[in-house]
Amino acid sequence: MLSITQRNKKEALLSLSSAMKSGDEKAIQKAWGDFHESVVDCVRQDYVEANGNQAILAQRGYRQLTSEELKYYEKLIQAGKTSHPMQELTGLLDGDVMPVTIIEDVYKDLVDEHPLLNRINFQNVAYLTRWILNDHSKQNAVWGEINSEITEEITSGFKVIEVNQCKLTAYTLIEKDMLDLGPVFLDNYLRTFLKDSLLCALEKAVVSGNGKNCPIGLDRDVHEGVSVSSTDGYPQKTAVAVKSFLPEEYGKLVAKLVKSEKGNSRKFNKVLMICNMADYLTKVMPATTVLTGTGTYATNLFPFPTDVEVSNELEEGKAILCLPEEYFMGIGGAKEGVIEYSDEFKFLEDKRVFKIKMYGMGRAYDNTVSILLDISKLDPAYITVLSKQLIEAEA
């Protein structure tokens, strides 16, 4: 059962997500403030209730810090308490960056707690700024001398993703009394803030990012030669109208995922469908559920094995059918430091303002990885029963 502070944090995170979608600057600022306060309240409550009990802390998600992490947080606390935090923190970052284990733990929690992120090719790239992808082009081995033509053919099967192309920045306020709680509680606070800040931006990016200073979503047209707008980024795919999930129609849809842009065949045994909650309840569920002769309901009746994930980032009437493992999302820290001090809010005397900075980029391997569906006129499923007379007449 959730405590009052935990419920407040959950509600604050939902409000933050809604504010981010609205684009209202004042609403976003207020939501960030409320979210920050809710996280602080949760950590303070745990500090009081646990009273040093390691079993309780472990149960509530607090980690046993490594020696490297402990050293880092002690330096961060020391820097945060000084009268010249900018100078002290710069000195800290010159010698130490945030331990990779902290970032790894953030990504593990993200993937474990959010099914959509668990479906895609989600990579913690640590402090790397470039990532090489194999685009699954079919490469045939050739006997004989190596020549430039063969070399070019092989290297053309790889794509380089610039992970530092997109930057995600958030400000966090750390009250001075929070620094007094010690490394373990500071670690939990920062990891919670990192995780939930990333989540607000990641799911929207995976589903519908336009590629302009953000990852490219699964609903975007990324075919070679596509016209990319300087203001709106990558265009949205043209939606394919779907009226039923009967085998003949659904099979044709899934078949669109078989051939890559270069004409090579893929092999897969399951696909993923993404839709919002309202469409799942009013469109997808009725189209995949029937009442059996025994009086019970049979659900998830797709002709081809299909998992369904709900994301409210999709507009109503739209769904995405995709091969999630063919979408790459790489997130990592900046080499110059994940946490930086900011002096832009000098009027705050009781709080230290830190800036959390991450790099990341995501995109599908090519344009055939996903299909945008128009499910606004999707029919409910039904069982077709043929009478004995009709069967005999057709025979």
C-alpha positions as CSV (number, residue, x, y, z in Angstrom):
1,M,0.0,0.0,0.0
2,L,1.4,3.4,-1.0
3,S,2.2,5.9,1.7
4,I,0.9,9.5,1.4
5,T,4.3,10.8,0.3
6,Q,4.5,8.0,-2.3
7,R,1.1,8.8,-3.6
8,N,2.0,12.5,-3.8
9,K,5.1,11.6,-5.8
10,K,3.1,9.5,-8.2
11,E,0.6,12.2,-8.7
12,A,3.3,14.8,-9.1
13,L,5.0,12.7,-11.8
14,L,1.7,12.4,-13.7
15,S,1.2,16.2,-13.5
16,L,4.7,16.7,-14.8
17,S,4.1,14.4,-17.7
18,S,0.8,16.3,-18.6
19,A,2.6,19.6,-18.3
20,M,5.4,18.5,-20.6
21,K,2.8,17.5,-23.2
22,S,1.0,20.8,-22.9
23,G,4.1,22.9,-23.6
24,D,2.9,25.5,-21.1
25,E,6.1,27.0,-19.7
26,K,4.5,28.1,-16.4
27,A,2.7,24.8,-15.9
28,I,6.0,22.9,-16.5
29,Q,7.9,25.0,-14.0
30,K,5.2,24.5,-11.4
31,A,5.1,20.7,-12.1
32,W,8.9,20.4,-11.8
33,G,8.8,22.2,-8.4
34,D,6.0,20.0,-7.2
35,F,7.7,16.8,-8.4
36,H,11.0,17.9,-6.7
37,E,9.3,18.5,-3.4
38,S,7.5,15.1,-3.6
39,V,10.8,13.3,-4.1
40,V,12.5,15.2,-1.2
41,D,9.5,14.4,1.1
42,C,9.8,10.7,0.2
43,V,13.6,10.6,1.0
44,R,13.1,12.5,4.2
45,Q,10.4,10.2,5.4
46,D,12.5,7.1,4.6
47,Y,15.4,8.7,6.6
48,V,13.2,9.1,9.6
49,E,11.4,5.8,9.4
50,A,14.4,3.6,8.5
51,N,16.6,5.1,11.3
52,G,19.7,3.4,9.8
53,N,18.0,0.0,9.4
54,Q,19.6,-1.4,6.3
55,A,16.9,-4.0,5.7
56,I,14.2,-1.3,5.5
57,L,16.4,0.8,3.2
58,A,17.0,-2.2,0.9
59,Q,13.3,-2.9,0.8
60,R,12.6,0.6,-0.3
61,G,15.1,0.6,-3.1
62,Y,18.2,2.1,-1.4
63,R,21.4,0.7,-2.7
64,Q,24.6,-0.5,-0.9
65,L,27.1,1.9,-2.4
66,T,30.4,0.8,-3.9
67,S,33.5,2.4,-2.6
68,E,33.8,4.5,-5.7
69,E,30.2,5.7,-5.4
70,L,30.7,6.5,-1.7
71,K,33.8,8.6,-2.5
72,Y,31.9,10.4,-5.3
73,Y,28.9,11.3,-3.1
74,E,31.1,12.4,-0.2
75,K,32.9,14.8,-2.5
76,L,29.6,16.0,-4.0
77,I,28.2,16.7,-0.4
78,Q,31.4,18.5,0.5
79,A,31.2,20.6,-2.6
80,G,27.6,21.4,-2.0
81,K,28.2,22.7,1.5
82,T,31.0,25.1,0.7
83,S,30.5,28.8,0.1
84,H,32.0,28.4,-3.4
85,P,30.3,25.3,-4.8
86,M,31.1,26.2,-8.4
87,Q,34.8,26.0,-7.8
88,E,34.6,22.9,-5.6
89,L,32.3,21.0,-8.0
90,T,34.5,21.9,-11.0
91,G,37.5,20.5,-9.1
92,L,35.5,17.3,-8.4
93,L,34.5,16.8,-12.0
94,D,38.1,17.4,-13.2
95,G,39.1,14.3,-11.4
96,D,36.0,12.2,-11.2
97,V,32.9,11.7,-13.2
98,M,29.7,10.1,-11.9
99,P,30.5,6.4,-11.5
100,V,29.0,4.3,-14.4
101,T,27.4,2.0,-11.8
102,I,25.0,4.8,-10.8
103,I,23.9,5.4,-14.4
104,E,23.6,1.6,-15.0
105,D,21.3,1.3,-12.0
106,V,19.1,4.1,-13.3
107,Y,18.7,2.4,-16.7
108,K,18.0,-1.0,-15.1
109,D,15.2,0.5,-13.1
110,L,13.8,2.3,-16.1
111,V,13.8,-0.9,-18.2
112,D,12.4,-3.1,-15.4
113,E,9.6,-0.7,-14.4
114,H,8.4,0.4,-17.9
115,P,7.5,-2.4,-20.3
116,L,7.8,-0.3,-23.5
117,L,11.4,0.6,-22.8
118,N,12.0,-3.1,-22.0
119,R,10.9,-4.0,-25.6
120,I,13.2,-1.7,-27.6
121,N,16.9,-2.0,-28.1
122,F,17.7,0.2,-25.1
123,Q,21.4,0.7,-24.4
124,N,23.3,2.4,-21.7
125,V,26.3,3.8,-23.6
126,A,27.9,5.3,-20.5
127,Y,30.2,8.1,-21.7
128,L,30.4,7.1,-25.3
129,T,29.3,9.8,-27.9
130,R,29.1,7.5,-30.9
131,W,27.5,4.0,-31.3
132,I,27.8,1.8,-34.3
133,L,24.8,-0.2,-35.5
134,N,24.6,-3.1,-37.8
135,D,21.6,-2.5,-40.0
136,H,21.1,-6.2,-40.6
137,S,22.0,-6.0,-44.3
138,K,22.7,-9.4,-45.8
139,Q,26.5,-9.7,-46.3
140,N,27.7,-12.7,-48.3
141,A,31.3,-13.9,-47.7
142,V,33.4,-13.8,-50.9
143,W,36.5,-16.0,-51.5
144,G,39.5,-14.3,-53.1
145,E,41.3,-11.1,-52.8
146,I,39.9,-8.2,-50.7
147,N,39.1,-5.2,-52.9
148,S,37.5,-1.8,-52.3
149,E,34.2,-2.9,-53.7
150,I,33.8,-5.7,-51.2
151,T,35.0,-3.5,-48.4
152,E,32.5,-0.8,-49.3
153,E,29.7,-3.3,-49.4
154,I,30.5,-4.6,-46.0
155,T,30.9,-1.2,-44.3
156,S,27.7,0.1,-45.9
157,G,25.9,-2.4,-43.5
158,F,26.8,-0.2,-40.5
159,K,25.3,3.0,-39.3
160,V,26.9,5.5,-36.8
161,I,24.6,7.1,-34.3
162,E,25.8,10.3,-32.7
163,V,24.6,9.8,-29.2
164,N,25.5,13.4,-28.2
165,Q,23.2,14.8,-30.9
166,C,20.4,15.3,-28.4
167,K,20.8,16.7,-24.9
168,L,18.4,16.2,-22.0
169,T,18.8,18.7,-19.2
170,A,17.0,19.2,-16.0
171,Y,17.6,21.4,-12.9
172,T,17.3,19.9,-9.5
173,L,17.3,21.8,-6.2
174,I,19.2,20.2,-3.3
175,E,18.4,21.7,0.1
176,K,21.4,21.9,2.3
177,D,19.7,19.7,4.9
178,M,19.4,17.0,2.3
179,L,23.2,17.0,2.1
180,D,23.3,16.2,5.8
181,L,21.4,12.9,5.3
182,G,24.5,11.3,3.8
183,P,25.6,9.5,0.6
184,V,23.0,6.7,0.6
185,F,20.1,9.1,0.7
186,L,21.6,11.6,-1.7
187,D,22.2,8.7,-4.1
188,N,18.5,7.6,-3.9
189,Y,17.3,11.2,-4.4
190,L,19.5,11.8,-7.5
191,R,18.8,8.4,-9.1
192,T,15.0,8.9,-8.6
193,F,15.2,12.4,-10.1
194,L,17.4,11.1,-13.0
195,K,15.1,8.1,-13.7
196,D,11.8,10.0,-13.6
197,S,13.2,13.0,-15.6
198,L,14.4,10.6,-18.3
199,L,11.1,8.7,-18.3
200,C,9.1,11.9,-19.0
201,A,11.1,12.5,-22.1
202,L,12.0,8.9,-23.3
203,E,8.6,7.4,-23.9
204,K,7.4,10.3,-25.9
205,A,10.6,10.2,-27.9
206,V,10.4,6.5,-28.7
207,V,6.8,6.7,-29.8
208,S,6.6,10.1,-31.5
209,G,9.8,12.1,-31.3
210,N,10.3,14.3,-34.4
211,G,14.1,14.1,-34.4
212,K,14.5,17.9,-33.9
213,N,16.8,18.0,-30.9
214,C,15.3,14.8,-29.7
215,P,15.2,11.1,-30.8
216,I,13.2,10.0,-33.8
217,G,10.0,8.1,-32.9
218,L,8.5,4.9,-34.3
219,D,5.7,6.9,-36.0
220,R,8.1,8.9,-38.1
221,D,9.1,8.5,-41.8
222,V,12.8,7.8,-41.9
223,H,13.2,6.4,-45.4
224,E,16.4,7.3,-47.2
225,G,16.0,10.6,-48.9
226,V,13.1,11.8,-46.7
227,S,12.6,15.5,-46.5
228,V,13.3,16.7,-43.0
229,S,11.9,20.0,-41.9
230,S,14.1,22.5,-40.1
231,T,11.2,23.4,-37.9
232,D,9.1,20.2,-37.6
233,G,11.8,17.5,-38.0
234,Y,10.9,14.1,-39.6
235,P,7.3,13.9,-41.0
236,Q,4.9,11.4,-39.5
237,K,4.3,8.2,-41.5
238,T,1.1,7.9,-43.5
239,A,-1.3,5.8,-41.5
240,V,-2.6,2.6,-42.9
241,A,-6.4,2.1,-42.3
242,V,-7.3,-1.1,-40.5
243,K,-10.9,-2.3,-40.2
244,S,-10.3,-5.7,-38.7
245,F,-7.6,-8.1,-37.4
246,L,-8.9,-11.0,-39.5
247,P,-6.0,-13.3,-40.7
248,E,-6.0,-12.1,-44.3
249,E,-5.9,-8.4,-43.4
250,Y,-3.6,-8.7,-40.4
251,G,-1.2,-11.0,-42.3
252,K,-0.8,-8.3,-45.0
253,L,0.1,-5.8,-42.3
254,V,2.7,-7.9,-40.6
255,A,4.2,-8.8,-44.0
256,K,5.1,-5.2,-44.4
257,L,7.7,-5.6,-41.7
258,V,9.4,-8.5,-43.4
259,K,11.5,-6.7,-46.0
260,S,14.0,-4.1,-45.0
261,E,14.5,-0.9,-46.9
262,K,17.3,-2.6,-48.8
263,G,15.1,-5.5,-49.7
264,N,16.6,-8.0,-47.3
265,S,14.2,-10.4,-45.5
266,R,13.8,-10.4,-41.7
267,K,12.7,-13.4,-39.6
268,F,10.7,-12.8,-36.4
269,N,8.1,-14.7,-34.4
270,K,6.4,-11.9,-32.6
271,V,5.5,-8.2,-33.2
272,L,4.5,-5.3,-30.9
273,M,1.5,-3.1,-31.1
274,I,1.4,0.3,-29.3
275,C,-1.8,2.3,-28.7
276,N,-3.2,4.6,-26.0
277,M,-5.4,3.4,-23.2
278,A,-8.6,4.7,-24.6
279,D,-8.1,3.0,-27.9
280,Y,-7.0,-0.3,-26.3
281,L,-10.3,-0.4,-24.3
282,T,-12.6,0.7,-27.1
283,K,-10.9,-0.6,-30.3
284,V,-8.1,-3.1,-29.8
285,M,-9.6,-5.1,-26.9
286,P,-13.0,-5.6,-28.7
287,A,-11.2,-6.5,-31.9
288,T,-9.2,-9.3,-30.1
289,T,-11.8,-10.7,-27.6
290,V,-14.7,-13.1,-28.3
291,L,-17.2,-14.9,-26.2
292,T,-16.7,-18.6,-26.5
293,G,-19.3,-21.4,-26.5
294,T,-18.5,-22.1,-22.8
295,G,-19.6,-18.6,-21.8
296,T,-16.0,-17.3,-21.1
297,Y,-14.0,-14.7,-23.0
298,A,-11.0,-15.6,-25.1
299,T,-8.6,-12.6,-25.3
300,N,-5.6,-11.4,-27.3
301,L,-6.8,-13.2,-30.4
302,F,-4.3,-12.0,-32.9
303,P,-3.7,-14.2,-36.0
304,F,0.1,-13.6,-35.5
305,P,1.7,-13.6,-32.1
306,T,1.4,-9.9,-30.9
307,D,2.1,-8.1,-27.7
308,V,0.3,-4.9,-26.9
309,E,1.8,-2.1,-24.9
310,V,-0.1,1.0,-23.8
311,S,1.4,4.5,-24.3
312,N,-0.7,7.6,-24.0
313,E,1.8,9.5,-26.1
314,L,-0.1,8.2,-29.2
315,E,-3.1,10.2,-30.4
316,E,-6.5,8.6,-30.4
317,G,-7.3,6.5,-33.4
318,K,-3.7,5.7,-34.1
319,A,-1.6,2.6,-33.3
320,I,2.0,1.4,-34.1
321,L,2.8,-2.1,-35.3
322,C,6.5,-2.7,-35.0
323,L,9.6,-4.8,-34.4
324,P,10.8,-3.2,-31.2
325,E,14.2,-4.8,-31.1
326,E,14.9,-3.0,-34.4
327,Y,14.7,0.4,-32.7
328,F,17.8,1.7,-31.0
329,M,17.9,4.1,-28.0
330,G,21.2,5.0,-26.5
331,I,21.4,7.1,-23.4
332,G,24.6,8.2,-21.6
333,G,26.3,10.8,-19.5
334,A,28.4,13.7,-20.7
335,K,32.1,13.3,-20.3
336,E,32.4,16.6,-18.6
337,G,30.0,15.4,-15.9
338,V,26.4,14.3,-15.4
339,I,25.9,16.7,-12.5
340,E,27.0,20.4,-12.8
341,Y,26.4,23.3,-10.5
342,S,24.3,26.2,-11.7
343,D,24.6,29.8,-10.5
344,E,21.6,31.0,-12.4
345,F,19.4,31.0,-9.3
346,K,21.5,33.1,-6.9
347,F,18.4,34.2,-5.0
348,L,18.0,30.8,-3.5
349,E,20.0,30.8,-0.2
350,D,18.8,27.6,1.4
351,K,19.2,25.4,-1.7
352,R,22.0,24.4,-4.1
353,V,20.9,24.2,-7.7
354,F,22.4,21.5,-9.8
355,K,22.0,20.7,-13.4
356,I,21.6,17.1,-14.6
357,K,22.8,16.6,-18.1
358,M,22.4,13.5,-20.3
359,Y,23.1,12.7,-23.9
360,G,21.0,10.4,-26.0
361,M,19.7,9.4,-29.5
362,G,17.2,6.9,-30.8
363,R,15.8,5.8,-34.1
364,A,14.6,2.8,-36.0
365,Y,17.1,0.9,-38.1
366,D,15.1,1.9,-41.2
367,N,11.6,2.9,-42.3
368,T,10.2,-0.7,-42.5
369,V,10.6,-1.4,-38.8
370,S,7.2,0.1,-37.9
371,I,3.9,0.9,-39.5
372,L,1.5,3.6,-38.3
373,L,-2.1,2.3,-38.2
374,D,-5.4,4.1,-38.4
375,I,-7.6,2.1,-36.1
376,S,-10.4,4.6,-35.7
377,K,-12.8,2.3,-37.7
378,L,-11.6,-1.0,-36.3
379,D,-14.4,-3.6,-36.0
380,P,-15.0,-5.8,-33.0
381,A,-14.1,-9.4,-33.3
382,Y,-16.8,-12.0,-33.9
383,I,-17.1,-15.7,-34.5
384,T,-18.4,-16.7,-37.9
385,V,-20.8,-19.7,-37.8
386,L,-21.8,-21.5,-41.0
387,S,-25.0,-23.5,-41.0
388,K,-25.0,-27.1,-42.2
389,Q,-27.3,-26.2,-45.1
390,L,-25.0,-23.4,-46.3
391,I,-21.9,-25.7,-46.2
392,E,-23.8,-28.4,-48.2
393,A,-25.0,-25.8,-50.7
394,E,-21.5,-24.5,-51.3
395,A,-20.2,-28.1,-51.7
